[in-house]
Amino acid sequence: MINTKVNIAGVEFKNPVMTASGTFGSGREYSEFVDINKLGAVVVKGVAAKPWAGNDSPRIAEVYGGMLNSVGLQNPGVDYFIKEDIPFLRQFDTKIIVNVCGHTIEEYVDVVKALNGRDIDMIELNISCPNVAEGGMAFGTEPSMVERVVSEVKKYADRPLIVKLSPNVTDITLIAKAAENGGADALSLINTITGMKIDIYKRKPVLANKIGGMSGPAVKPIAVRMVYQVHKAVGLPIIGMGGISNGEDAIEFIMAGAAGVSVGTANFSNPFAAMEVIDGIESYMRKYSVSDISEIKGIIG
Ligand SMILES: Cc1cc2nc3c(=O)[nH]c(=O)nc-3n(C[C@H](O)[C@H](O)[C@H](O)COP(=O)(O)O)c2cc1C
């Protein structure tokens, strides 16, 4: 018997594997292919106080080792989410984590207030999106601002609060500490790394927004390094992500200190990726006689 259960900020997950925000919608399209009941959690696409249109197209580009996106947090708003997506997701035996975005602190607070009393398990505060002009990453790259937005939102949240960190900083541990000081219950990292691709024949950027966020296998070593550093620096549970596409990738993050792991870009090329990560973790545990996943968590000194 192996035990893959994990507890993150008081919430019990059947396994550490989640879907990364923005790469799995709210699970509808994927539910035709995969058994959502198997997932530790579904982390939904960013939800704002009011519907957001997102950025102009093209907003996706393939690059070596991953992709660039500048979707800009397009979403139908929190009222739609409450009416349509919560009942859909509650059909499944999995946890629901709601990724929250905003242009201002007030907008973040409005979403969190609207979610209070609703049937969800955790909130993930996205202060790290590189694709919105105001809010998003602007909140997540300056420690005093991080502490302010987190402590404001924490006052209203009636569910454990995960703060999602931006890798677009010089020292990720300063941001992690600021989130901890603000009252975060857990941290997730990394969001995308800013990047750019130029079409040399058209002599212009491929993305309409010019700059986007890089994700996929090529960012994994950066993400593992940041999870490792944050695990050493703060006591909060960490959900690690960035380029995970199989069980071995996930084990790396867990050994670096992650309590949970999210599968993002890999979902686009392989809708079964999250399932394969779950199976891969289990086969690693069996093969190397790890009876409880906690035995390998954070073992890298
Ligand atoms: C198309 C796309 C949309 C995304 N949307 C969101 C979002 O709404 N909120 C958020 O916090 N992160 C968002 N992300 C970031 C991912 O959740 C994840 O942090 C990042 O892509 C790194 O993981 P990966 O390499 O496995 O994709 C998005 C990523 C992609 C590729």
The ligand as an ORCA input file, in Angstrom:
! r2SCAN-3c Opt
* xyz 0 1
  C      -2.527     29.581    -21.681
  C      -2.173     29.797    -20.229
  C      -3.070     30.462    -19.396
  C      -2.760     30.683    -18.052
  N      -3.676     31.313    -17.243
  C      -3.390     31.491    -15.924
  C      -4.350     32.086    -15.037
  O      -5.473     32.405    -15.418
  N      -3.986     32.273    -13.740
  C      -2.741     31.893    -13.262
  O      -2.469     32.081    -12.073
  N      -1.846     31.279    -14.061
  C      -2.135     31.077    -15.379
  N      -1.214     30.445    -16.184
  C       0.069     29.957    -15.606
  C       0.008     28.461    -15.279
  O      -0.990     28.187    -14.332
  C       1.371     27.953    -14.741
  O       1.695     28.665    -13.566
  C       2.511     28.133    -15.735
  O       2.067     27.926    -17.062
  C       3.706     27.196    -15.457
  O       3.330     25.829    -15.515
  P       3.466     24.919    -16.868
  O       4.857     25.113    -17.398
  O       3.187     23.521    -16.425
  O       2.431     25.436    -17.813
  C      -1.510     30.219    -17.531
  C      -0.626     29.535    -18.383
  C      -0.929     29.314    -19.709
  C       0.047     28.550    -20.577
*
